[in-house]
Amino acid sequence: MTVADVTMYSTTWCSYCKRLKTMLEREGIAFDEVNIELDEAAADLVMKVNGGNQTVPTLVFADGSALTNPSVAQVKEQLASVA
C-alpha cells in the first residue's frame, strides 16, 4: 500500500465530500480518507485548518497545505505544486 499525496477529511453525510470523492476517483487521483466523526484528532486538525469550524471536505497535502471544498482543478494544481 502506498501513501497518498492527499488526505480527505470528511463525514458520511456530507454530499460535497461524496461528490469530490467521486470526481477524484474519476480523475485517478489517489487519496486517503478520514471520517472526522470517528477520529477526534482528525476533527481537531480540520478545525485548526478552518478557523475553528469542522468544514468538510478538507484536503491536506503532503507538504501540510490544505484546501477546503476545492474543485478538482484546484486539487490538481496543488498536487502539481507539491510534487
MOVEN-V862475 format. One record per pair of residues at least 6 apart in sequence whose ideal C-beta (glycine too) atoms are under 6 Angstrom apart, sorted by sequence separation. I is the first residue (numbers start at 1). J is the second residue. If there is no record, write none. Layout:
i=I j=J
i=I j=J
This chain:
i=36 j=42
i=60 j=66
i=10 j=17
i=24 j=31
i=36 j=43
i=47 j=54
i=67 j=74
i=34 j=42
i=46 j=54
i=59 j=67
i=49 j=58
i=36 j=46
i=58 j=68
i=43 j=54
i=46 j=58
i=57 j=69
i=55 j=68
i=49 j=66
i=61 j=78
i=50 j=68
i=63 j=82
i=62 j=82
i=61 j=82
i=8 j=31
i=10 j=33
i=6 j=31
i=7 j=32
i=8 j=33
i=9 j=34
i=4 j=30
i=11 j=37
i=4 j=31
i=9 j=36
i=4 j=32
i=9 j=42
i=9 j=46
i=20 j=57
i=17 j=56
i=17 j=57
i=16 j=57
i=14 j=56
i=11 j=56
i=27 j=72
i=10 j=56
i=9 j=56
i=10 j=57
i=8 j=57
i=9 j=58
i=23 j=72
i=8 j=59
i=6 j=59
i=7 j=60
i=16 j=69
i=6 j=61
i=5 j=62
i=5 j=79
